[in-house]
Each structure stands twice: as structure tokens, then as C-alpha cells.
Amino acid sequence: MHDVPDVNASGRPWLARLDATLGLLVEVPAALLVLADIGVLFWGVVARFVLHRPLVWSDELASLLFLWLAMMGAVVALRRGEHMRMTALVSKAGPRQRALLEAVATSACLAFLGLVAWPAWEYAADERAITTSALEISNVWRAAALPVGIALMAAFAALRLVRVSNLKQSLQALAIVTAIVGAFWVAGPMFENLGRLNLLIFFVGVAAGCVFAGIPIAFAFGLGTFGYLALTTSTPLPVIVGRMDEGMSHLILLAVPLFVFLGLLIEMTGMARAMVAFLAGLLGHVRGGLSYVLIGAMYLVSGISGSKAADMAAIAPALFPEMKKRGAKEGDLVALLAATGAQTETVPPSLVLITIGSVTGVSIAALFTGGLLPAVVLGLVLCLVVWYRYRHEDLSQVQRTPWKEVGRLLVIALPALALPFVIRAAVVEGVATATEVSTIGIAYAMLAGLFVYRQFDWKRLGPMLVNTASLSGAILLIIGTATAMAWGLTQSGFSRWLAEMMAALPGGVPMFLAVSIVAFTVLGSVLEGIPAIVLFGPLLFPIARQLGVHEVHYAMVVVLSMGLGLFAPPLGVGYYAACAIGRVNPDAGIRPIVGYMVALLIGTIVVAAVPWISIGFL
């Protein structure tokens, strides 16, 4: 949801003042939560590695703060209009129709928040009986973040509706949304006998329809899932909120806000400028040079955090500004960023590979060894696309940097270039976990900014913390509602039906691998890597084994296919995460990403057809 003109602010300035005041009351706690999570995790590293006195409660406290951070960040994002949405169709409407569609999108958000408000309250109330193991406090202190965040988002959605629309548009939008919700509710008994057709109605019709109507992605997924579970099953509605909690609370996702903040810090301290100056000097005279740098940089940092969103957040702020200065279009940039996210899904230590090993019994060491070369193959395919797209780039005004100057720029950039290796070494040597390691990167960047580059603007820290919370909240709410959608698909029996169908396929190994690529591409767009593996790994890996497909080879095919779905619009969560990190409207990247996705599909087919790429070094 991107900001639209505030048509009522000039006539009713008290609305703008109310919004600013309430916004401050949310932004300050959100910024403090980011700071608190960084502090708790960093102190946990110091206590364990330096003082040799581990804090048994640090992860638990960080998890508690993290859910509050995710919800407060989502509130800030809604107030600022920064939740990701698809506006390709909305933008083609006339001014009056567009204003109405904007009001409908806000009303739809309000409808979803109203529908889940009571289930969220019930869910939090049920958590009172649970006592946390380390802190020994009621889990309601953590779960309360959900109803509080939902209530605050509803308040800001209502305020936004009044601010950006006139009274007639607001009433029309509310009437349209109420009529649609009411029609589904009245038709409830009809859905009970439709069986699997309901999956198409709610997960394709409602969810995808809402996405194309310009409703923010997180709320579109939420409306589809709520409708399916409420109208076609007897599932208690607090379960939806519980699944959202599960999706947003995975401890590895804590790396997302920390790496987002690290990316902003790298830019603010001058480290990004030093890195880009060196890389531009080295490859600036090559057509598409910095695009090659982006592909290589994502390969190097991938897997450090365990989260693709965190990896992208560490790279994009360093490269995007300079690439835009050189004439690159923002749609091309975010398309390539999303494509590199899909490309590097197999680079160790990938959390998806660890999950495959844990649920299927395949050697994690073998998976780590087998994952390096497939990502290289896909990277080379992306480089071919970059070469083709930039083969006529005009570099007549760009002079090749002398080697002496490149050497000087390298010396200046060395402390900044060392950051990815410092972070990776901290993980490999056991100094910090994948979640904690970003705090070491933050500490390193602050020291480098203060004492090496002598560039540290303390006044920018506050806005950076708020921006971190907003961006993280927008990403995590999408992941939360996508996890609820995944759970709904599981309860429908879809996963077992798919496994039985694939086991009965004719055509042997080639057909099995081909259908696996298609199936996991689709599944990756709605389930993400870990839920899809947990659901389908135990069912499909034994089938692959029976057909004689090497488990490591099959794992690479599965992971790369899911990466395609995860980062492909219109449903791929990873694509919207890339857009949020790059602060680019999703519409801008859809056309450019098609070529990259076709290239990645070709690369995935090559990996599937040539097992040696995955198992040649085992």
C-alpha cells in the first residue's frame, strides 16, 4: 500500500495532527524494540563467547520482543502506506475510480483486521496458562502483541480511510467490502459440499483476486485463508492467529530486521560508498558491470543469516544507489535482486537444506557440498541474461579506471569488503548463531564508521530504526499470513493427494522430476521453503529414492524449484520482500523479472537433467 494524496488534510488539519501524534506513539516503541532486540542478542553473544556465562533467557526474551516488533512494525507500515501491494490494474483506472479502489483496498484491510480481532484476543487469552521456560512469565506477555497490533492497525486503517477519501468514497468502499463479505457468509452452506474446489475459490480466486485488486499482499492472503477456514471447515478461528504467530515468530526470521538495520548502517557510515567505488572502478567499464557484482555479492553473503530477505537487505542498500546513478531502472534492479534470491537458495548454510536433512534423513554435510555448484550454474545463466540486456549499453562517457586508482580504492574499501567474511567466520567458528551474527555485523559497521571512515550521523539513527521496524513489519506480516495459508492447504489434504498423484505418474524419472519442478514452483509461491519441505519432504523423498533419484540431487531440484515460486510474482512472497527492501513498487519489476525467471527455470532444468552438478563432488 503506497501513499496517495491526503485529500482531506487541507480541509481538516486536525486529522493530520491526530495521525502524526498517534504515529509518534507507535514509531517510538517500534524503534526501541529494534534497539532492544539488537542489544539482547549482542549481549547474549558477549556473555557466551567472552564471559563464558551463557544467558539462558536471551533467545526467549528476543523472541518476545520480536513479535512485538513485527506487529508494531506492521502498524507503522500501514500508517505510512508501506505494505506491499500490486497496483498494475489500479494504476490504469481513472482518477475517480482509482480513488474508490484505494478506499476499497483500505476497507478490505479493515475487514480482515475486524474479522481476526476477536480470534486474536481469544488466542492471547489462551496463552495465559502457558509459562515460559527461561523467563518464567506468562506467555500472554508475548501473545498480546497480536491483538494489540491488530487493534492499532484497525485504528490507523480507519483513520487512513477518513484522511485519504471523501465521505462518499469511504461509504461506497465500506458498502462494497461489506456486501462481498456478507455474500460469502450467506453462501457458507454451499461451500461445504464443494470439496477441493474450495481451494480454487479461496486460495486462487479470493487471494489472487484481492492481490490484483490492489489490496496489500498480507491482507489478501489473510482474507483468502480466513474465508476458507471459516466457511468450509470447523476449525476454531484462533488457529488462524496461532499460525500467523508461528510464521512470524520463527527465531531465524529475527535476522530480518537486524540485517535491514545493518544495510542502512552500511550506507550511513560510508562503507557502501567505499565498496561501490572500488567495484565500480573494477567493473564500471564493463556493460552491466554492477549487475554482475550484485549476482556475486548475493552468492557470497547468501546463507549467512538463514533468511533470503535478510541477505537481500544486506546487499541492496550498498549497490542500488550507485546502480541508479548509472541509469539502471528500479524495476530491473528489484527483478535481478529477486532472481538472485532464488538463485542462491542452495548456498550453505541454507536453512532449507538443514530442514531437508532433518525431516528426510539426508546428510546435511552432503547437502551443503552439493548445494554450491547448482547456485553457480544459475548464477552463470543470470549473467547471460545481464550480458544480453546490457550488450548495447552506452559506456562512451565511462573511462576505464587506472589500476593504480583501483588499488587505492581497494585499500579504502578493505574494511567494508571484509564485513561479509567477518560475519561468515563468526558463524563458522561458533561465535554466534545465524540469528545473532547480524549484531556482530552491526557492531563492526559502527566501529568502522566511527574510527575508519569517520562518518556517523547520530541524528539518523532514530529514523533508521523506525524504517527498519516498518520494512520488517511489512515483510513479516506477509510471511505470517502465508504460513496460515500453508496450514490451511495442509488441513485440506492437498499435500497427501499431491504425493499420491506423483507416485502414480507414468514416464519414470524424467516425468517425476518434471512434475516435481512444476509442483514445487507452485508450492513455493504459497508455502515458502520450510513449510513446504516439512509437509512434502517425508512424502516425496521416499518416492524419489524408489525411482533411483539420488536424494541430494532431488533436494537441489526441489529447493531451486521452490525458489522460483518464492520469488516469482504475483504470489511469491520473496518477490514482495525484494520490492520492500529495494523500496520499489512491485509493478515496476514484473516485466523485467520474466526474463530472469525463464533463465532460472532453464538453469533448474539443467541441474535436474545433469545429476553430476549436484553430486559430482560428494
C-alpha positions in Angstrom: 0.0 0.0 0.0 1.7 3.2 -1.2 0.7 6.6 -0.1 -1.9 8.5 -2.0 -2.6 12.2 -1.8 -4.3 13.2 1.5 -7.4 14.9 0.0 -8.9 15.8 3.4 -5.8 17.1 5.2 -6.2 20.7 4.0 -9.9 20.8 5.0 -9.4 19.0 8.3 -5.9 19.7 9.6 -6.8 18.1 13.0 -6.8 14.7 11.2 -3.2 15.2 10.1 -2.3 16.3 13.7 -4.1 13.3 15.2 -2.4 10.9 12.7 1.1 12.5 13.5 0.5 12.2 17.2 -0.7 8.6 17.1 2.1 7.8 14.7 4.7 9.1 17.1 3.2 7.0 19.9 3.7 3.9 17.7 7.0 4.7 16.0 9.0 5.4 19.2 8.2 2.0 20.8 8.9 0.3 17.4 12.3 1.9 17.2 13.1 1.0 20.8 12.1 -2.6 20.1 14.6 -2.8 17.3 17.2 -1.4 19.6 16.3 -3.8 22.4 16.4 -6.9 20.2 19.9 -5.9 18.9 21.0 -5.3 22.5 19.7 -8.6 23.9 21.2 -10.7 21.1 24.5 -8.9 21.1 24.8 -9.3 24.9 24.0 -13.0 24.5 27.0 -13.4 22.2 29.3 -11.5 24.6 28.0 -13.4 27.6 28.6 -16.8 26.0 31.8 -16.2 24.0 33.6 -13.6 26.0 32.4 -14.1 29.6 31.7 -17.8 29.2 28.4 -17.4 31.1 25.6 -18.1 28.6 22.3 -16.2 29.1 19.6 -19.0 29.1 16.9 -16.4 28.7 18.3 -14.3 25.9 16.6 -16.1 23.0 13.3 -16.3 24.8 13.4 -12.5 25.6 14.5 -11.8 22.0 11.5 -13.9 20.7 9.1 -12.0 22.9 10.4 -8.6 21.8 10.5 -9.8 18.2 6.7 -10.5 17.9 6.0 -7.1 19.4 8.5 -5.6 16.9 6.8 -7.4 14.0 3.3 -6.2 14.9 4.4 -2.6 15.8 6.3 -2.5 12.5 3.3 -3.7 10.6 1.3 -0.8 12.3 3.9 1.7 11.2 3.9 0.3 7.7 0.1 0.6 7.4 0.2 4.2 8.7 2.9 5.1 6.2 1.2 3.1 3.3 4.3 0.9 3.0 2.6 -2.6 2.9 3.5 -4.2 -0.4 0.7 -4.4 -3.0 0.2 -5.0 -6.7 -1.2 -1.8 -8.4 -0.8 -2.7 -12.1 -4.6 -2.7 -12.6 -5.4 0.0 -10.2 -3.0 2.4 -11.8 -4.8 2.1 -15.1 -8.1 3.4 -13.7 -9.2 7.0 -14.0 -8.7 9.4 -11.1 -12.2 8.9 -9.6 -12.2 5.1 -10.0 -8.7 4.9 -8.6 -9.6 6.9 -5.5 -12.5 4.5 -5.0 -10.3 1.4 -5.4 -7.8 2.9 -2.9 -10.6 3.3 -0.4 -11.8 -0.3 -1.2 -8.2 -1.6 -0.5 -8.1 0.2 2.9 -11.6 -1.1 3.7 -10.6 -4.7 2.8 -7.6 -4.3 5.3 -10.1 -3.0 7.9 -12.4 -6.0 7.2 -9.6 -8.6 7.7 -8.5 -6.9 10.9 -12.1 -6.8 12.1 -12.6 -10.5 11.3 -9.4 -11.6 13.2 -9.7 -9.2 16.1 -11.7 -11.5 18.4 -9.8 -14.7 17.4 -6.6 -12.8 18.2 -8.0 -11.8 21.6 -9.0 -15.4 22.3 -5.6 -16.7 21.2 -3.8 -14.4 23.5 -6.2 -15.2 26.4 -5.5 -19.0 25.9 -1.7 -18.3 26.2 -2.1 -17.1 29.8 -2.0 -20.6 31.0 1.5 -21.2 29.4 4.6 -20.2 31.4 7.8 -19.6 29.5 10.6 -21.9 30.5 13.5 -19.5 31.0 11.8 -16.2 32.0 9.1 -18.0 33.9 6.4 -15.5 32.9 3.0 -16.0 31.3 3.2 -16.3 27.5 0.4 -13.7 27.3 3.1 -11.0 27.6 4.2 -12.2 24.2 0.9 -13.2 22.6 -0.7 -9.9 23.5 1.3 -8.3 20.7 -1.2 -9.9 18.2 -4.5 -8.4 19.4 -2.8 -5.1 20.3 -1.1 -4.8 16.9 -4.4 -5.8 15.1 -6.3 -3.2 17.0 -3.8 -0.5 16.3 -3.7 -1.4 12.6 -7.5 -1.2 12.5 -7.4 2.2 14.1 -4.9 3.5 11.6 -6.8 1.9 8.7 -10.0 3.7 9.7 -8.1 7.0 10.1 -6.5 6.5 6.7 -9.8 5.8 5.1 -11.1 9.1 6.5 -8.0 11.0 5.6 -7.4 9.9 2.0 -11.0 9.6 0.8 -14.1 11.8 0.9 -17.2 10.7 2.8 -19.0 9.4 -0.3 -16.0 7.3 -1.4 -15.5 5.9 2.1 -19.1 4.9 2.4 -19.1 3.3 -1.1 -15.9 1.4 -0.3 -17.2 0.1 3.0 -20.5 -0.9 1.4 -18.7 -2.8 -1.4 -16.5 -4.7 1.0 -19.4 -5.4 3.4 -21.5 -6.7 0.6 -18.8 -9.1 -0.7 -18.0 -10.4 2.8 -21.8 -10.8 3.5 -22.3 -12.6 0.3 -19.6 -15.2 1.1 -21.1 -15.6 4.6 -24.6 -16.2 3.3 -23.2 -18.7 0.8 -21.4 -20.6 3.5 -23.5 -23.7 3.5 -22.9 -24.1 -0.3 -19.1 -24.4 0.2 -19.5 -27.4 2.5 -20.1 -29.8 -0.4 -17.6 -28.4 -3.0 -14.5 -30.4 -1.7 -11.3 -29.4 -3.3 -13.0 -26.8 -5.5 -12.9 -24.6 -2.4 -9.1 -24.5 -2.7 -9.5 -22.8 -6.1 -12.2 -20.5 -4.9 -10.4 -19.2 -1.8 -6.7 -19.7 -2.4 -6.8 -18.7 -6.1 -10.0 -16.8 -6.6 -10.1 -14.7 -3.3 -6.4 -14.4 -2.6 -5.2 -13.7 -6.1 -8.3 -11.6 -6.8 -7.5 -9.4 -3.8 -3.8 -9.1 -4.9 -4.8 -7.9 -8.4 -7.4 -5.5 -6.9 -4.6 -3.7 -5.2 -5.2 -5.0 -1.6 -1.9 -5.3 0.3 -0.4 -8.8 -0.2 -0.5 -9.8 3.5 -4.2 -8.9 3.9 -5.1 -10.6 0.6 -3.5 -13.8 1.8 -5.2 -13.4 5.1 -8.7 -12.8 3.6 -8.4 -15.9 1.4 -7.2 -18.1 4.3 -9.8 -16.8 6.8 -12.6 -17.3 4.3 -11.5 -20.9 3.6 -11.2 -21.9 7.2 -14.3 -20.1 8.5 -16.7 -21.1 5.7 -15.5 -24.6 4.7 -14.1 -26.2 7.9 -15.0 -26.4 11.6 -11.5 -25.1 12.6 -11.6 -22.8 15.6 -10.7 -19.3 14.3 -8.0 -18.6 16.9 -6.0 -21.2 15.0 -5.5 -18.7 12.1 -3.9 -16.3 14.5 -1.8 -19.1 16.0 -0.5 -20.0 12.6 0.3 -16.3 11.9 2.2 -16.2 15.2 4.1 -19.4 14.2 5.1 -17.9 10.8 6.2 -14.6 12.2 8.0 -15.9 15.3 10.5 -18.3 13.7 13.6 -17.3 15.5 15.7 -17.3 12.3 13.5 -14.5 11.0 14.8 -12.3 13.8 17.7 -11.8 11.4 15.5 -9.8 9.0 15.1 -6.6 11.0 18.8 -6.8 12.1 20.1 -7.2 8.6 17.7 -4.5 7.4 19.3 -2.2 10.0 22.8 -3.4 9.1 22.1 -2.5 5.5 21.0 1.1 6.5 24.1 1.3 8.7 26.4 0.3 5.9 25.0 3.1 3.8 25.1 5.7 6.6 28.7 5.0 7.7 30.1 5.4 4.2 31.0 1.7 3.9 28.6 1.2 1.0 30.2 4.1 -0.8 33.7 2.7 -0.4 32.6 -0.8 -1.6 30.7 0.6 -4.6 33.6 2.9 -5.5 36.0 0.0 -5.6 33.6 -2.3 -7.5 32.7 0.5 -10.0 36.4 1.1 -10.6 37.0 -2.6 -11.2 33.9 -3.4 -13.3 32.4 0.1 -14.1 33.7 0.0 -17.7 32.1 -3.4 -18.4 28.5 -3.3 -19.7 26.2 -4.3 -16.9 29.2 -4.5 -14.5 27.4 -3.7 -11.2 24.7 -6.3 -12.1 27.4 -9.0 -12.1 28.6 -7.6 -8.8 25.0 -8.0 -7.4 24.9 -11.6 -8.5 28.3 -12.4 -7.0 27.6 -10.5 -3.8 24.4 -12.4 -3.2 26.2 -15.7 -3.6 28.9 -14.6 -1.1 26.5 -13.4 1.7 23.8 -16.0 1.0 23.1 -18.4 3.8 24.8 -16.3 6.4 21.6 -15.2 8.0 19.4 -18.2 7.0 16.9 -15.7 5.6 16.8 -14.6 2.0 15.1 -11.3 3.0 18.0 -10.6 5.4 20.5 -11.4 2.6 18.9 -9.0 0.2 18.6 -6.4 2.9 22.4 -6.6 3.4 23.2 -6.1 -0.3 20.6 -3.8 -1.9 21.4 -0.6 0.1 25.0 -0.9 -0.8 24.5 -1.3 -4.6 21.2 0.2 -5.6 22.0 3.9 -5.2 25.1 3.7 -7.4 23.4 1.5 -10.0 20.5 4.0 -10.2 23.1 6.8 -10.8 24.4 4.8 -13.7 21.0 4.7 -15.3 19.6 1.4 -14.2 15.8 1.3 -13.9 14.5 0.4 -10.4 12.3 -2.3 -12.0 15.4 -4.0 -13.4 17.2 -3.8 -10.1 14.5 -5.3 -8.0 13.9 -8.0 -10.6 17.6 -9.0 -10.5 17.6 -8.8 -6.7 14.6 -11.2 -6.5 16.2 -13.5 -9.1 19.5 -13.7 -7.2 17.4 -14.6 -4.1 16.1 -17.6 -6.0 19.5 -18.4 -7.4 21.2 -18.7 -4.1 18.7 -20.9 -2.2 21.1 -23.9 -2.2 24.1 -22.0 -0.9 25.1 -23.3 2.6 24.4 -22.9 5.4 20.9 -22.8 3.9 18.2 -23.2 6.5 16.1 -25.0 3.8 18.8 -27.6 3.3 19.1 -28.1 7.1 15.3 -28.6 7.2 15.5 -31.2 4.4 18.2 -33.1 6.3 16.2 -33.0 9.5 12.9 -34.3 8.0 14.2 -36.8 5.4 17.4 -38.1 7.0 19.7 -37.0 4.1 23.2 -36.0 5.2 23.3 -32.2 5.9 27.1 -32.2 5.1 26.3 -33.8 1.7 23.6 -31.3 1.1 25.9 -28.4 1.9 28.6 -29.8 -0.5 26.0 -30.5 -3.2 24.4 -27.0 -3.0 27.4 -24.9 -4.1 27.6 -25.8 -7.8 23.9 -25.6 -8.7 23.8 -22.0 -7.5 26.9 -21.3 -9.6 25.1 -22.7 -12.7 22.1 -20.5 -12.1 24.3 -17.5 -11.5 26.0 -18.0 -14.8 22.6 -18.2 -16.5 21.6 -14.9 -14.9 24.9 -13.4 -16.1 24.0 -14.4 -19.6 20.7 -12.5 -19.3 22.5 -9.5 -17.9 25.0 -9.6 -20.8 22.2 -9.8 -23.3 20.2 -6.9 -21.7 23.2 -4.6 -21.4 25.1 -5.6 -24.6 24.2 -2.2 -26.2 24.7 -0.1 -23.0 26.3 3.2 -23.9 29.6 3.4 -22.0 31.2 6.1 -24.2 31.2 8.5 -21.3 32.7 6.0 -18.9 36.5 5.8 -18.7 38.4 2.8 -17.5 39.8 3.4 -14.1 43.6 3.1 -13.9 44.9 0.1 -12.0 46.7 2.4 -9.6 43.5 4.1 -8.7 41.7 0.7 -8.4 44.4 -0.3 -5.9 43.9 2.8 -3.8 40.1 2.3 -3.8 40.7 -1.3 -2.7 42.7 -0.2 0.3 39.9 2.2 1.3 37.2 -0.4 0.8 39.0 -3.3 2.5 37.3 -2.8 6.0 33.9 -2.7 4.2 34.7 -5.6 1.9 35.8 -7.6 5.0 32.3 -7.4 6.6 30.8 -10.5 4.8 33.8 -12.6 5.7 33.7 -11.4 9.3 30.1 -12.4 9.5 30.6 -15.8 7.9 33.6 -16.5 10.1 31.6 -15.7 13.2 29.0 -18.3 12.2 31.6 -21.0 11.1 33.7 -20.6 14.2 30.7 -20.8 16.5 31.0 -17.3 17.9 27.4 -16.5 17.1 24.3 -18.3 15.6 22.8 -17.3 12.2 20.3 -15.2 14.1 22.9 -13.4 16.4 25.6 -12.8 13.8 24.0 -9.7 12.4 24.6 -8.0 15.7 28.3 -8.6 15.2 28.0 -7.1 11.8 26.2 -4.1 13.3 28.9 -3.6 15.9 31.6 -3.9 13.2 29.9 -1.4 11.0 29.5 1.1 13.8 33.2 0.8 14.7 34.2 1.1 11.1 32.0 4.2 10.7 33.3 5.9 13.8 37.0 5.1 13.6 37.8 4.2 10.0 35.5 6.1 7.7 34.8 8.9 10.3 31.2 9.1 9.1 28.5 8.5 11.6 25.4 10.7 11.8 23.8 10.1 15.2 20.7 12.1 14.2 19.9 9.5 11.5 19.7 6.6 13.9 16.2 7.3 15.1 14.7 7.4 11.6 16.7 4.3 10.6 15.3 2.3 13.5 11.8 3.3 12.5 12.4 2.5 8.8 13.8 -0.9 10.0 10.6 -1.6 12.0 8.3 -0.6 9.2 10.0 -2.6 6.5 10.4 -5.7 8.8 6.7 -5.5 9.8 5.6 -5.4 6.2 7.7 -8.4 5.3 6.9 -10.4 8.4 3.1 -9.9 8.2 3.2 -11.4 4.7 5.1 -14.4 6.0 2.6 -14.7 8.8 -0.5 -14.8 6.6 1.3 -17.0 4.1 2.1 -19.5 6.9 -1.6 -19.5 7.8 -2.4 -20.2 4.2 0.1 -23.1 4.1 -1.6 -24.6 7.2 -5.0 -24.3 5.5 -3.7 -26.2 2.5 -2.3 -28.9 4.7 -5.6 -29.4 6.5 -7.4 -29.7 3.2 -5.5 -33.0 2.5 -3.9 -31.3 -0.5 -0.4 -32.5 0.4 -1.2 -36.2 0.6 -3.2 -36.0 -2.6 -0.3 -34.5 -4.4 2.1 -37.1 -3.2 -0.2 -40.0 -4.2 -0.7 -38.4 -7.7 3.1 -38.0 -8.2 3.8 -41.6 -7.2 1.4 -42.9 -9.8 2.9 -40.8 -12.7 4.0 -42.7 -15.9 7.3 -41.9 -17.6 9.8 -42.8 -14.9 12.4 -40.4 -13.5 12.2 -37.6 -16.2 8.4 -37.2 -15.7 8.8 -37.4 -11.9 11.5 -34.6 -11.9 9.5 -32.5 -14.4 6.3 -32.7 -12.3 8.4 -32.0 -9.2 9.7 -28.8 -10.7 6.2 -27.6 -11.6 4.7 -28.7 -8.3 7.4 -27.2 -6.1 7.4 -24.0 -8.1 3.7 -23.6 -7.4 4.1 -24.7 -3.7 7.0 -22.3 -3.2 4.8 -19.4 -4.1 2.4 -20.0 -1.3 4.2 -22.2 1.3 7.8 -20.9 1.3 10.7 -23.3 1.7 10.5 -24.7 5.2 6.7 -25.3 5.5 6.7 -27.0 2.0 9.6 -29.2 2.9 8.1 -30.2 6.3 4.8 -31.0 4.5 6.1 -32.8 1.4 9.6 -33.9 2.1 8.7 -37.1 4.1 6.1 -38.0 1.4 8.1 -37.3 -1.8 11.7 -38.2 -1.0 10.9 -41.9 -0.5 9.3 -41.9 -4.0 12.4 -40.3 -5.5 14.5 -43.0 -3.7 12.4 -45.8 -5.1 12.8 -44.4 -8.6 16.6 -44.3 -8.2 17.0 -40.5 -8.0 19.9 -39.5 -5.7 18.5 -37.7 -2.6 21.0 -34.9 -2.8 20.2 -34.4 -6.5 16.4 -34.4 -5.8 16.9 -31.9 -2.9 18.6 -29.4 -5.2 15.9 -29.7 -7.8 13.2 -29.2 -5.1 15.0 -26.2 -3.5 15.7 -24.4 -6.7 12.1 -25.0 -7.9 10.7 -23.6 -4.7 13.0 -20.6 -5.0 11.4 -20.0 -8.5 7.9 -19.9 -6.9 9.0 -18.0 -3.8 10.5 -15.1 -5.9 8.0 -15.0 -8.8 5.0 -12.7 -8.9 2.1 -12.5 -8.4 2.0 -14.7 -5.3 5.7 -15.2 -4.5 6.4 -13.7 -1.0 10.1 -13.3 -1.7 9.4 -11.0 -4.7 7.5 -8.6 -2.5 10.2 -8.8 0.2 12.7 -7.8 -2.5 10.4 -4.9 -3.6 10.0 -3.8 0.0 13.8 -3.9 0.6 14.5 -2.0 -2.6 11.6 0.3 -1.9 10.3 -0.3 -5.4 6.6 -0.6 -6.5 6.0 -4.3 -7.4 4.5 -3.3 -10.7 7.9 -2.0 -11.9 9.7 -5.3 -11.6 7.1 -7.7 -13.2 8.1 -7.3 -16.8 11.9 -7.3 -16.2 11.7 -10.4 -13.9 10.1 -12.6 -16.6 13.4 -13.0 -18.5 15.3 -13.8 -15.3 12.7 -16.3 -14.2 12.8 -18.0 -17.6 16.6 -18.2 -17.3 16.4 -19.7 -13.8 13.9 -22.2 -15.0 16.3 -23.3 -17.7 19.1 -23.5 -15.2 16.9 -25.6 -12.9 16.1 -28.0 -15.8 19.9 -28.3 -16.5 20.5 -29.1 -12.8 17.7 -31.7 -12.9 19.0 -33.2 -16.2 22.7 -33.4 -15.1 22.9 -35.1 -11.7 26.7 -34.6 -11.6 26.2 -30.8 -10.9 24.6 -31.8 -7.6 26.5 -35.0 -6.6 29.8 -34.7 -8.6 31.8 -33.7 -5.5 30.2 -35.9 -2.9 
